[in-house]
Amino acid sequence: MIGLTGGIGSGKSAVASRLAQLGAVIIDADRIAREVVAPGTDGLAEIVATFGDGVLGADGALDRPALGGLVFADESARRRLEQITHPRVRSRTAALAAAAPADAIVVNDVPLLVEVGLAPTYHLVVVVSADRATRIDRLIRSRGMTAEEAERRIRAQTGDEQRRAAADVVLTNDGDLADLHLAVETLWRDRLVPYERNLRDGVPVQGGPVALAEADPHWEAQYARLAARIRHALRPTDLRIDHIGSTAIPGLAAQDLIDLQLTVDSLEQADMLAAPLAAAGFPRRAGDWWDEPRYPADGARWEKRLHGGADPARPVNLHLRVVGSPGWRYALLMRDHLRADEEQRAGYLALKRGLVAGGPDTTSYAAAKDPWFDAEHLRAERWAATTDWRP
């Protein structure tokens, strides 16, 4: 399930059209919104009962300008209208998605996706973006607007910054149609098709050779989007989710892999969450990852459950650990200690750079860090005692 959005004049419709040509199932939210209030529908009947016959045209269809005059200047009226239309749009959208083939890539074209908070309901959010001047020029040429009218329409929508914050993919559409089509085709081939296959088969993306990426300020926002999807998938249960690992430590170079920790009450609860997590794009990993030899090196095994991500462009480790367990506490302690101690953070970075220079694989890279973490864990415990740290 892909959420597609973009500001007016950005070229969102052109992206939807090309995705349809490539084989996507397109669900157009604007079209559905019109269908659920068409003549003869119970949606139109409820609108008339709520707002009066004045919202009907001579042909018996909804007079949208008349209705707009009532609701856009009255917040309570607008909310009453949304209570009529939104459940019907959601129901019809769900029915169309359910009717799609099992291996479909379903693209929900939603102009107000960000405004109404729908981003966490999709496996991926694609935002189409274009320079403001380009958008105004397109609206003048394609829709016959004046420059002032186009500017007013753009200002009435949410800003580009808010859309980008919700986006997993930003398609920049400042060039010609051929450039846009090439970007869409690349996205389809390299990300959407393998993502759908991984999701359907329950296969998490495997990590590649160990490589350090310089600290990325976008890691925290990527974590937030992943966490929001997990919360949506597990609703109404509201479990604690934390950003852990190296990407959770500002300024620290790391493998481009987002680690999250989901706090559970028991491993039995973790096992019950496996299916909804997999459906949301986080299939579980099998094998030795299900329990972990951990620090300090006392031979103990700290049990957990580990899931990965089905998205080939966003490697993820999702650790499910029991609240209060040694592994749960350790992940939070080491993160917070390294956030607070610049000197030890620098030491850890030097260790990582040295190990990566030697070209290890992921397993030997992790194991090679164990002695440093054994010593650092003791230092972290002393720091926790002196600062009254709590997990």
Secondary structure, DSSP 8 states (H G I E B T S, - for coil): -EEEEE-TTS-HHHHHHHHHHHT-EEEEHHHHHHHTTSTT-HHHHHHHHHH-GGGB-TTSSB-HHHHHHHHTT-HHHHHHHHHHHHHHHHHHHHHHHHHS-TT--EEEE-TTTTTTT-GGGSSEEEEEE--HHHHHHHHHHHH---HHHHHHHHHHS--HHHHHHH-SEEEE--S-HHHHHHHHHHHIIIIIHHHHHHHHHT------S---B---TTHHHHHHHHHHHHHHHHTT----EEEESGGGSTT--B-S-EEEEEEES-HHHHHHTHHHHHHTT--B--GGGGEEE-SSSSS-EEE-EEEE-S-TTS-EEEEEEETT-HHHHHHHHHHHHHHH-HHHHHHHHHHHHHHHHT---HHHHHHHTHHHHHHHHHHHHHHHHHHT---
